[in-house]
Amino acid sequence: MTGSDPAPGTGSPADRPVDAVDVHAFEVPVDGPDGSEQDGTLDWDSTTMVLVRVHAGGRTGIGYTYGDTSVASFVESKLAPVVRGGSAVAPAALWHEMGVRMRNAGRPGVGAMALSAVDVALWDLKARLLDLPLVHLLPAYHDRVPVYGSGGFTNYSLDRLTDQLGGWVEQGIPRVKLKTSRDPEQDPRRLTAVRRAVGDEAEVFTDANGALGRKQALYWAHRFHEEWDVRWFEEPVSSADLEGLRLLRERGPARLEIAAGEYAYTPQDFVNLVNGRAVDCLQADVTRCGGITGVLEIAGLSAAEHLDLSAHCAPAVSAHVFCAVRRLRHLEYFHDHVRVESLLLDGTLSPAGGALRPDPARPGLGLDVKWADAEPYRVYGTRPA
């Protein structure tokens, strides 16, 4: 804090320009068997967090996304020049300007993820300048977000699968999700083991990550529900296949919900899912869909269309912003992100009573980077002095 800065919680930060932006990336190996994890369509051996910091008035805001290091380069080349010198208390205005400037570079994918990380950092900075927890800065409808445990990768042994999902239920999380459809014929024994481990009361969700064809997915939708009481089937077909999703929604079991949206990057992507009558519940990832400003826009769409919205991953950020979602369903408490966030960041949240509740005693997101712990995983940028 300089001599001209107001004390925390006093004065107005309205004239605070963003002084600086710095970008970092950390690649953390997974803890899966043989150093890998699998779902229905992908194998991976590490998770990369791209972290952005924005500075103003002696305060620092933190934001991040999960993606390739090219996201970090995009932030530095296209977005940081827009943000530097802009108002630190106008995240939405800067969000709009960043969107304009990145038009020819491409907004979906890497561009949207870069925008998301910067936007989250700007909201965190504004809350810190006002000495408020982020959830109190947002138009919050809730003070906590229900979670479901998510992992259950297709290359897990049955013991590891049941220990993980059963462990979440023992912690008071009443809903769990496993990956399916890598080798569909193996799913019956996996689901039987999971249902036995979590009991009859816990909700069981499945996620095919778009691995199945339309008729194949319809067949498994009926089996999942009838034999193991599965209530949530995520991306049974590709999320780009709106007709296939609608087929599952209309012809699948009435009590089995079809979900998609984690790979939606722009507001129009969500409009397409809604207009295509493709889902029973929308998903949005705050680190992909335009950050906190993006989630607020999508929350308005979900409320207007009478569809619930579920948070995809990034629990340390999602726990705050999804309190501002009126049609909130729940938050994916994803094994990889929980592990990476706990390793690299101080101030992460733990579920209590099956929900995450933002800490009202910590300003902003309540997070700080654990630089000494993060440094061995650095793949982009330099450690701050």
C-alpha positions as CSV (number, residue, x, y, z in Angstrom):
1,M,0.0,0.0,0.0
2,T,1.3,3.5,-0.9
3,G,0.7,6.7,1.0
4,S,-2.1,7.6,-1.4
5,D,-4.0,4.4,-1.1
6,P,-7.1,4.3,1.0
7,A,-7.2,1.9,3.9
8,P,-8.9,-1.4,3.1
9,G,-12.7,-1.0,3.0
10,T,-12.5,2.9,2.9
11,G,-12.3,5.5,0.1
12,S,-13.0,4.9,-3.5
13,P,-10.9,2.9,-5.9
14,A,-12.8,4.2,-8.9
15,D,-9.8,6.0,-10.4
16,R,-7.4,3.0,-10.0
17,P,-5.9,2.0,-13.3
18,V,-4.5,-1.4,-13.8
19,D,-0.7,-1.0,-13.3
20,A,0.6,-4.4,-14.6
21,V,-0.3,-7.8,-15.8
22,D,1.8,-10.9,-15.4
23,V,1.2,-14.5,-16.7
24,H,2.4,-17.9,-15.5
25,A,1.8,-21.5,-16.3
26,F,2.4,-24.6,-14.2
27,E,2.2,-28.2,-15.5
28,V,1.3,-30.8,-12.8
29,P,1.6,-34.5,-13.6
30,V,-1.6,-36.5,-12.8
31,D,-1.6,-39.1,-10.0
32,G,-3.4,-41.8,-12.1
33,P,-2.1,-45.3,-12.7
34,D,1.1,-45.4,-14.8
35,G,1.1,-41.6,-14.8
36,S,-2.0,-41.2,-16.9
37,E,-5.7,-40.7,-16.7
38,Q,-8.4,-41.6,-19.3
39,D,-12.0,-40.8,-20.1
40,G,-14.2,-41.9,-23.0
41,T,-12.2,-40.0,-25.7
42,L,-8.9,-38.7,-24.3
43,D,-5.7,-39.8,-22.4
44,W,-3.6,-37.2,-20.5
45,D,-0.6,-37.2,-18.2
46,S,-0.7,-33.7,-16.8
47,T,-2.9,-30.7,-16.0
48,T,-1.7,-27.2,-16.9
49,M,-2.9,-24.1,-15.0
50,V,-2.4,-20.8,-16.7
51,L,-2.4,-18.1,-14.0
52,V,-2.9,-14.4,-14.5
53,R,-2.3,-11.6,-12.0
54,V,-3.5,-8.0,-12.4
55,H,-2.2,-5.2,-10.2
56,A,-3.7,-1.9,-9.1
57,G,-3.6,0.3,-6.1
58,G,-1.2,-1.9,-4.2
59,R,-3.6,-4.9,-4.6
60,T,-3.3,-8.0,-6.8
61,G,-6.1,-10.0,-8.4
62,I,-5.6,-13.7,-9.4
63,G,-7.4,-15.6,-12.2
64,Y,-6.6,-18.8,-14.0
65,T,-7.7,-21.4,-16.6
66,Y,-6.7,-24.9,-17.5
67,G,-5.2,-25.2,-21.0
68,D,-2.1,-25.3,-23.1
69,T,0.7,-22.8,-22.5
70,S,-0.4,-21.1,-25.7
71,V,-3.2,-19.6,-23.6
72,A,-0.5,-17.7,-21.6
73,S,1.0,-16.3,-24.8
74,F,-2.5,-15.2,-26.0
75,V,-3.0,-13.3,-22.7
76,E,0.4,-11.5,-23.1
77,S,0.1,-10.7,-26.8
78,K,-3.6,-9.8,-27.1
79,L,-5.2,-9.1,-23.8
80,A,-2.7,-7.6,-21.4
81,P,-2.2,-4.5,-23.6
82,V,-6.0,-3.9,-23.4
83,V,-6.1,-4.3,-19.6
84,R,-3.1,-2.2,-18.7
85,G,-4.2,1.3,-17.9
86,G,-7.9,0.3,-17.8
87,S,-10.2,0.8,-14.8
88,A,-9.6,-1.8,-12.1
89,V,-13.2,-1.6,-11.0
90,A,-14.8,-2.1,-14.4
91,P,-14.2,-5.8,-15.3
92,A,-17.2,-6.0,-17.6
93,A,-16.1,-3.0,-19.6
94,L,-12.6,-4.5,-20.0
95,W,-14.2,-7.9,-20.9
96,H,-16.1,-6.3,-23.7
97,E,-13.0,-4.4,-25.0
98,M,-10.9,-7.6,-24.8
99,G,-13.6,-9.4,-26.9
100,V,-13.4,-6.6,-29.5
101,R,-9.7,-6.7,-29.7
102,M,-9.4,-10.5,-30.1
103,R,-11.9,-10.8,-32.9
104,N,-9.4,-11.6,-35.7
105,A,-7.3,-13.7,-33.4
106,G,-10.2,-16.1,-32.7
107,R,-12.4,-16.1,-29.6
108,P,-13.5,-19.7,-29.1
109,G,-11.0,-22.1,-27.6
110,V,-7.7,-20.6,-26.6
111,G,-9.0,-17.1,-26.9
112,A,-12.0,-17.7,-24.6
113,M,-9.8,-19.4,-22.0
114,A,-7.4,-16.5,-22.0
115,L,-10.3,-14.0,-21.7
116,S,-11.7,-16.1,-18.8
117,A,-8.5,-16.1,-16.8
118,V,-8.0,-12.3,-17.2
119,D,-11.7,-11.6,-16.3
120,V,-11.5,-13.7,-13.1
121,A,-8.4,-11.8,-12.1
122,L,-10.1,-8.5,-12.7
123,W,-13.1,-9.4,-10.6
124,D,-10.8,-10.7,-7.8
125,L,-8.8,-7.4,-8.0
126,K,-11.9,-5.3,-7.7
127,A,-13.1,-7.2,-4.7
128,R,-9.7,-6.9,-3.0
129,L,-9.7,-3.1,-3.7
130,L,-13.1,-2.9,-1.9
131,D,-11.9,-5.4,0.8
132,L,-14.9,-7.7,0.1
133,P,-15.1,-11.4,-0.5
134,L,-16.0,-11.8,-4.2
135,V,-19.3,-13.5,-3.4
136,H,-20.4,-10.3,-1.7
137,L,-19.5,-8.2,-4.7
138,L,-21.7,-10.3,-7.0
139,P,-25.5,-10.4,-7.1
140,A,-25.6,-13.6,-4.9
141,Y,-28.7,-15.7,-4.6
142,H,-26.9,-18.4,-2.5
143,D,-24.2,-18.6,0.2
144,R,-23.0,-22.0,-0.8
145,V,-22.8,-24.3,-3.8
146,P,-23.7,-28.0,-3.7
147,V,-21.0,-30.3,-5.1
148,Y,-20.7,-33.7,-6.7
149,G,-17.5,-35.7,-6.5
150,S,-16.0,-36.3,-10.0
151,G,-13.2,-38.5,-11.2
152,G,-13.7,-42.2,-11.7
153,F,-11.4,-42.3,-14.7
154,T,-11.7,-45.3,-17.1
155,N,-8.2,-46.6,-16.4
156,Y,-8.8,-46.8,-12.6
157,S,-8.9,-50.3,-11.1
158,L,-12.1,-51.2,-9.5
159,D,-10.5,-50.8,-6.1
160,R,-9.4,-47.3,-6.8
161,L,-12.7,-46.4,-8.5
162,T,-14.8,-47.5,-5.5
163,D,-12.4,-46.0,-2.9
164,Q,-12.6,-42.6,-4.6
165,L,-16.3,-42.4,-5.2
166,G,-17.2,-44.2,-1.9
167,G,-14.8,-41.8,-0.1
168,W,-16.7,-38.8,-1.3
169,V,-20.0,-40.2,0.0
170,E,-18.3,-40.9,3.3
171,Q,-17.3,-37.2,3.4
172,G,-21.0,-36.2,3.1
173,I,-21.1,-35.6,-0.7
174,P,-24.3,-37.2,-1.8
175,R,-23.6,-37.4,-5.5
176,V,-20.7,-38.8,-7.5
177,K,-19.7,-39.2,-11.2
178,L,-17.5,-41.6,-13.1
179,K,-16.2,-41.6,-16.6
180,T,-17.7,-44.2,-18.9
181,S,-17.9,-45.4,-22.5
182,R,-14.2,-45.9,-23.2
183,D,-14.9,-49.6,-23.4
184,P,-18.7,-49.8,-23.0
185,E,-18.7,-53.5,-22.3
186,Q,-16.7,-52.9,-19.1
187,D,-19.1,-50.3,-17.7
188,P,-21.6,-52.8,-16.2
189,R,-19.0,-54.2,-13.8
190,R,-17.7,-50.7,-13.0
191,L,-21.2,-49.4,-12.3
192,T,-22.1,-52.4,-10.2
193,A,-19.0,-51.9,-8.1
194,V,-19.7,-48.2,-7.7
195,R,-23.4,-48.7,-6.8
196,R,-22.3,-51.2,-4.2
197,A,-19.7,-48.8,-2.8
198,V,-21.9,-45.7,-2.5
199,G,-25.1,-47.3,-1.4
200,D,-28.6,-46.9,-2.7
201,E,-29.1,-43.3,-1.5
202,A,-26.2,-41.6,-3.3
203,E,-26.9,-40.2,-6.8
204,V,-24.7,-41.7,-9.5
205,F,-23.7,-39.7,-12.5
206,T,-22.0,-40.8,-15.7
207,D,-19.9,-38.9,-18.3
208,A,-19.1,-40.4,-21.8
209,N,-17.2,-37.3,-23.0
210,G,-18.9,-37.7,-26.4
211,A,-17.6,-41.2,-27.0
212,L,-20.8,-42.8,-28.2
213,G,-22.9,-42.7,-31.4
214,R,-26.6,-41.7,-31.1
215,K,-28.2,-45.2,-31.1
216,Q,-25.4,-46.6,-29.0
217,A,-25.9,-43.8,-26.4
218,L,-29.6,-44.4,-26.3
219,Y,-29.1,-48.0,-25.6
220,W,-26.7,-47.3,-22.7
221,A,-28.9,-44.5,-21.4
222,H,-31.7,-47.0,-20.8
223,R,-29.3,-49.5,-19.2
224,F,-27.6,-47.0,-17.0
225,H,-30.9,-45.8,-15.6
226,E,-32.8,-49.1,-15.3
227,E,-29.9,-51.2,-13.9
228,W,-27.9,-48.7,-11.7
229,D,-30.4,-45.8,-11.2
230,V,-28.1,-43.3,-13.0
231,R,-29.8,-39.9,-13.1
232,W,-27.3,-37.8,-15.1
233,F,-25.7,-38.7,-18.5
234,E,-23.2,-36.1,-19.5
235,E,-22.1,-35.7,-23.1
236,P,-23.4,-39.1,-24.2
237,V,-22.6,-37.9,-27.8
238,S,-20.4,-35.1,-28.9
239,S,-21.6,-31.7,-27.5
240,A,-21.4,-30.5,-31.1
241,D,-24.1,-33.0,-32.1
242,L,-27.2,-31.0,-31.0
243,E,-29.5,-33.4,-32.8
244,G,-28.0,-36.4,-31.0
245,L,-28.3,-34.7,-27.6
246,R,-31.9,-33.9,-28.4
247,L,-32.6,-37.5,-29.4
248,L,-31.2,-38.7,-26.0
249,R,-33.2,-36.1,-24.2
250,E,-36.5,-36.9,-25.9
251,R,-36.2,-40.7,-26.1
252,G,-34.1,-41.6,-23.1
253,P,-35.5,-42.4,-19.6
254,A,-37.6,-39.6,-18.2
255,R,-35.6,-39.4,-15.0
256,L,-32.2,-39.5,-16.7
257,E,-31.0,-35.9,-17.4
258,I,-28.8,-35.1,-20.4
259,A,-26.2,-32.5,-19.7
260,A,-23.6,-30.6,-21.8
261,G,-22.0,-27.1,-22.0
262,E,-18.5,-27.6,-20.6
263,Y,-17.0,-26.9,-24.1
264,A,-19.2,-23.9,-24.8
265,Y,-17.0,-20.8,-25.1
266,T,-19.3,-18.0,-26.2
267,P,-22.9,-16.9,-25.3
268,Q,-24.0,-18.1,-28.7
269,D,-22.8,-21.6,-27.9
270,F,-25.2,-21.7,-25.0
271,V,-28.0,-20.2,-27.0
272,N,-27.5,-23.1,-29.5
273,L,-27.8,-25.7,-26.8
274,V,-31.0,-24.1,-25.5
275,N,-32.6,-23.5,-28.9
276,G,-31.7,-27.0,-29.9
277,R,-33.5,-28.4,-26.9
278,A,-30.4,-30.4,-26.4
279,V,-30.0,-30.6,-22.6
280,D,-32.0,-30.9,-19.4
281,C,-29.3,-29.0,-17.5
282,L,-26.7,-26.6,-18.9
283,Q,-23.1,-26.7,-17.8
284,A,-20.7,-23.8,-17.8
285,D,-17.0,-23.6,-17.1
286,V,-15.9,-20.3,-15.6
287,T,-12.4,-20.8,-17.0
288,R,-13.7,-21.3,-20.6
289,C,-16.9,-19.4,-21.1
290,G,-15.6,-15.8,-20.5
291,G,-14.9,-15.8,-16.8
292,I,-17.2,-14.4,-14.2
293,T,-18.7,-11.8,-16.6
294,G,-19.4,-14.7,-19.0
295,V,-21.1,-16.8,-16.3
296,L,-23.3,-13.9,-15.3
297,E,-24.6,-13.6,-18.9
298,I,-25.2,-17.4,-19.1
299,A,-27.0,-17.3,-15.8
300,G,-29.5,-14.9,-17.2
301,L,-30.1,-17.1,-20.2
302,S,-30.6,-20.2,-17.9
303,A,-33.1,-18.3,-15.7
304,A,-35.0,-17.0,-18.7
305,E,-35.2,-20.5,-20.3
306,H,-36.1,-22.2,-17.0
307,L,-33.0,-24.4,-17.1
308,D,-30.7,-25.1,-14.2
309,L,-27.0,-24.3,-14.6
310,S,-24.2,-26.6,-13.3
311,A,-20.7,-25.4,-12.7
312,H,-18.0,-27.4,-14.5
313,C,-14.8,-27.7,-12.4
314,A,-12.4,-25.0,-11.1
315,P,-14.0,-25.2,-7.6
316,A,-12.0,-22.4,-6.0
317,V,-13.5,-19.8,-8.5
318,S,-16.8,-21.5,-9.2
319,A,-17.8,-21.6,-5.5
320,H,-18.0,-17.8,-5.6
321,V,-19.5,-17.0,-9.0
322,F,-22.1,-19.7,-9.0
323,C,-23.6,-18.3,-5.8
324,A,-24.8,-15.6,-8.2
325,V,-26.6,-18.1,-10.5
326,R,-30.3,-18.1,-9.6
327,R,-31.0,-21.5,-11.3
328,L,-28.0,-23.1,-9.7
329,R,-27.8,-26.9,-9.7
330,H,-24.4,-28.0,-8.4
331,L,-20.6,-27.8,-9.0
332,E,-18.3,-30.5,-10.3
333,Y,-15.7,-31.1,-7.6
334,F,-13.2,-32.6,-10.1
335,H,-10.3,-34.6,-8.8
336,D,-7.6,-33.1,-11.0
337,H,-8.6,-29.5,-10.3
338,V,-9.0,-30.0,-6.6
339,R,-5.6,-31.5,-6.5
340,V,-3.9,-28.8,-8.6
341,E,-5.6,-25.9,-6.8
342,S,-4.7,-27.3,-3.4
343,L,-1.1,-27.7,-4.5
344,L,-0.6,-24.3,-6.1
345,L,-2.9,-22.0,-4.1
346,D,-3.5,-21.2,-0.5
347,G,-7.1,-20.5,0.6
348,T,-8.9,-23.3,-1.4
349,L,-12.2,-24.5,0.0
350,S,-13.2,-28.0,1.3
351,P,-16.8,-29.3,1.2
352,A,-18.9,-29.3,4.3
353,G,-22.3,-30.8,4.2
354,G,-22.0,-31.6,0.6
355,A,-21.3,-28.0,-0.5
356,L,-18.6,-25.4,-0.8
357,R,-19.1,-22.1,1.0
358,P,-17.0,-19.0,0.2
359,D,-15.0,-17.7,3.1
360,P,-16.5,-14.3,4.1
361,A,-13.3,-13.4,6.0
362,R,-11.0,-13.3,3.0
363,P,-11.2,-10.6,0.3
364,G,-11.6,-11.5,-3.3
365,L,-11.4,-15.2,-4.1
366,G,-9.4,-15.6,-0.9
367,L,-6.6,-17.2,-2.8
368,D,-2.8,-16.6,-2.7
369,V,-0.2,-18.4,-4.9
370,K,2.2,-20.7,-3.0
371,W,5.1,-19.7,-5.1
372,A,7.7,-22.1,-3.5
373,D,5.4,-25.0,-4.1
374,A,4.5,-23.9,-7.6
375,E,7.9,-23.2,-8.9
376,P,9.0,-26.9,-9.7
377,Y,6.0,-27.1,-12.1
378,R,6.6,-23.8,-13.9
379,V,6.5,-24.0,-17.7
380,Y,5.9,-20.3,-18.5
381,G,6.8,-17.0,-17.0
382,T,9.2,-16.1,-14.2
383,R,8.7,-16.0,-10.4
384,P,7.8,-12.6,-9.1
385,A,10.6,-10.9,-7.2
